[in-house]
């Protein structure tokens, strides 16, 4: 698609999930609005596409997604329907901080330096050598039917031959890199509006830097206090802001833990003085209630996708503020 032909009509842009859609919306402010595929509390792993989504993909100039291993239920449709569009996998762009996968559901030792928020790699936004995280891998969860599974969207994320955690958007520094790529891509496709894209991107960079400072202040009182998440989706947020996850309730987001795994988690909550166990709106919260039953831990809820937030340019900022507030409230004694 040439810049001239795209500029002759409104540029047609598709984004897969809420956080990506929010950043693209911010860059496109004043020019147009991207189409969002995965809405509400629907998981990108078991999404059923609507006819309107298929039509938008067929006519798109550009499609933004995190990566095929994240939006597993959408990736095939993008390959088939958006054959004429430019497809941008944001997890593969230069300038991202990338974190290695954590194996299994036990990773309390992964955050032994969690109180040192903002590692030097995170401050610069430079690519992280995957080898540095090998010693961080937790013990495998043997004795459970989901042991050894890294999760449907986490396995083989696809940067070179190494796998990394795909929840890259939960670090505001990564969001800045994504915004730059989004603006550059749109400017190439729609040159007439390139100055607007560049100005919007510059404003977003400033706002994202301010957001990181704001959140660091919000969670400072609870840094280092152990908690358990429903599934391992928050490493970028944890590492950026010095939070200390002790493990995840499930190893794969689409498989429930067995009885033995639940008992192990209950023991971990007691042994490590875990203060909070986090549920997610996309999954059944009853499991979290079972884990905290008979312990001093509180049940909380955190949402990495913005399922309950109105879609649009403000969603990303509300999403991260809500996450920070959820962690702070649940970990505050």
SULSUL-V29007 format. One record per run of one state. SS is the DSSP state (hx for helix, st for strand, lp for the rest). FROM is the first residue (numbers start at 1). TO is the last residue. Records with the same first field share a line. If there is no record, write none. Layout:
SS = FROM-TO + FROM-TO
This chain:
lp = 1-2 + 8-12 + 16-17 + 29-34 + 37-50 + 60-61 + 66-71 + 82-85 + 93-99 + 101-105 + 107-107 + 112-119 + 125-129 + 137-158 + 160-161 + 163-163 + 165-167 + 171-171 + 190-190 + 223-225 + 230-234 + 242-243 + 249-258 + 272-275 + 280-285 + 293-297 + 302-314 + 332-333
hx = 3-7 + 18-28 + 51-59 + 72-81 + 90-92 + 108-111 + 120-124 + 130-136 + 168-170 + 172-189 + 191-222 + 235-241 + 259-271 + 286-292 + 315-331
st = 13-15 + 35-36 + 62-65 + 86-89 + 100-100 + 106-106 + 159-159 + 162-162 + 164-164 + 226-229 + 244-248 + 276-279 + 298-301
